[in-house]
Amino acid sequence: MNQQVKQLIEDTKNKWHLSNYTLESHSFFQEKMDTNKPGFVLSMTWKPNSSASHDNTEEDNELSMINIDLNLDSGHVRRMLFTSYNNDLDESLFPNQEDTEAIIEWVETQSGLEFGRQFTLTDKSEIELTFQASVDNISVFPSGSIQIKFNQEGKLVQFSVDGVFPDESQLDWEPFALTSDITNPIAQNQIQLIEIPSEEKEAWIPIFVMSSVFITNDGKKTLSYNKVEQPQSYIWKDTVLRWTEPKEGKLPTVNLEPKLEFSEAEVFSQVDLINNDLPISEDHQLTITEKIIHFLQMDYPQDSGKWRLTGLWRDAGYIFARLVPVEKDSKVIEHKITVVIDSETFHVLNYVDTEELLKMYDFLNSADTPVLTEAKASEKLLPNVDISPIYVYDNATSRYRLCGKLDSNFGVHAVTGELISLDKL
């Protein structure tokens, strides 16, 4: 066993007073903990010794296990889960359920993050607290989250840190400069007509909404959520897929087995690690497009010219492709095909078509023809648009830039003109 791993296991045993527990298993997996590169997590499962629990059956011991995940580089806790939601460890190791300040200090110690500077409290109930990534109390995107849960006895039974938590060194401070004079014209351009399924009305409901977007602090550029979240390897495409004749047969789909765990040798030698940021060359893009067309010729033989390839990217050791209809409708549930491709042979391995999801709403009546104009809908929506500061990650500079988050929780019914809270739909 690697000396660093051995030390982390020993430190964990001492820190949490696990002398009556045995390390049942440990493994390694990759996780994005830094905006620039993925890191590795040491995941441990600790099981009570049978000698320490004479009254417990083997089944009881299985249910009393503790899962602890550590950042392999820093040793900070990423997750801690008591599988039976029953925490029998020393109470002095954990904060009191009713002492929010003590909970925050405990979270800071375990995560290595600083409250106010890197995360803030966003939701609190009797048994659960949720924190979100922020820099000086300003939200960030993509965001990290922290959750901490207590059982009915007030004992901590779950703690998790997910995502990335930047600090001031990763951004350039500037005063927030966006005003409604700047954002209203942009908001007007974001208004669109969509159809939302309503089982209560037994129909699709046509509603004007404002599509959420980020605006750079100078007001000169907008960034969609999808664009910000796209992986580094993402390639935007705009290719209508056509063929002259269908092909016989069906795609022989393959069960996908994304690599989730890594061996100790792989982790410390950096050999055979998956790099989802590798670019996809133009030659490979052409080959992939041909393979996708071949797949469509078999499984969608009559659809020549009906599908558009809009993007390619790497994930979990595969290449993914996104296909959308050339003639799109307004339904909020988008019809699309996600194609999974072998990253070496470029053969199509499997695919997911959202048509099956859409078929669940076949019983609904079609949406009524809109009566309201977009201009009239805009008059009702603009007073209900929110603009708030947020730091958005910029792949080009590997830094966070101050933007305004433009969104609205309201829509306007395209027939009745009624202003509707989207939370109620």
Disulfide bonds with the S-S distance in Angstrom:
none
